[in-house]
Amino acid sequence: MSALTDEIAQAAARLVVDEGLDYPGAKRRAAADLARHGVGRAELPSNELVEDAVREHLALFHADTQPQELRALRRHALTWLERLAEFRPHLGGAVWRGTATRLSPIVIDLYADDPKAPEISLLNRGIDYDSAGDEDAQVLSLADRCPGLALPGPRPDDWITLHLVVHDHDALRGALKPDSRGQSWRGDARALRARLEEPA
């Protein structure tokens, strides 16, 4: 790994934590920002490398708030996993991996026989959402309140973004493959409950 690739990872980590960007977007923006400042091109860092940098950034600048915010987001995610149990939901993203802050979206992968069924479920519950996606997956995004993130005062600032990523029913097997270090990219409600029971 080059020093420049590591520099991109560090810059991307700041964007992930401080602005709530996803890893691909943060890596692209970090590389572009460095290029504008005369730094040459380099290979983009892996997601694992960016995640390492995110953990370092959190430990340095957010150690006093991030653990509590992560726990609140995980508790809220569990509510949605239980609510959407018929679609074999699995929590992914920063909330699952343990690097989430209050700016991080909750990302839940759904595995449905009928790709329209999760949308119908939301409509039947009267839940507003935006829809986007491609041939690989449909993403249903909505705003929700996470009570555990509420701040004292007249403006609780507890709104979060929830992304429901709808996959084909059979895609779950491949989705459970671990990363290059043997860590899972996502987990179901039982696995999430186990993480919530771990000491902070």
Phi, psi and omega in degrees: 000134181277161177298326180290321176299319177295323178295320177297318180299317180295316180293320178297321180300318178298321180292322179297312185284313190273339181237355177076020179288154172280168185299311181300315180295320180293320180295316180297315182292320179298316179296318180294320179297317180293321179297322179295336180264019174085005178278138183293175179282152177210163176295136179291144180289156175290163176298324179296320179294319177296319179298320176301317180293323177298315180298320178297316180297317179298317181296325182281320191242347186225020184297335182278342183239330189298318181301319180290321179294318178299315181298318179297317179294321179294319178298318180292321178299321180299321176302317180288325176299319179291321181295327185251028187304329183295344182255021179047058185290145175226130178282135177230200175066196185295331180293319177289316187284347174094013181248013185284149168236183181297343178275350185279138173284155169272124181247119180238124176271132178246144182235102191240143174296318178251114184298342179273347185300317178298322177298316180298321179299317178295316179300318180295335178270357181073029183262125178280142180206162171253148182239136176209173177145188180219200183290341182276321184200145174261137180244122176255115185248138180213158175265139181215160178260133178250098186305328181294346179262359184299135177259152178295150178115181185288339180242097188292338177054047182250017179281137177227168175254137178240125176250120174257114183258113187267120179245164171296147182309321185279355183283350186297322183303310179293331183290340183270003176294140181283170175283186184293347179254008178085009179267145182283145177275344182201164180209155181273186185298320180297315179296322179293320177300321178299319179293324179291336179277348179290147178297144182293000000 
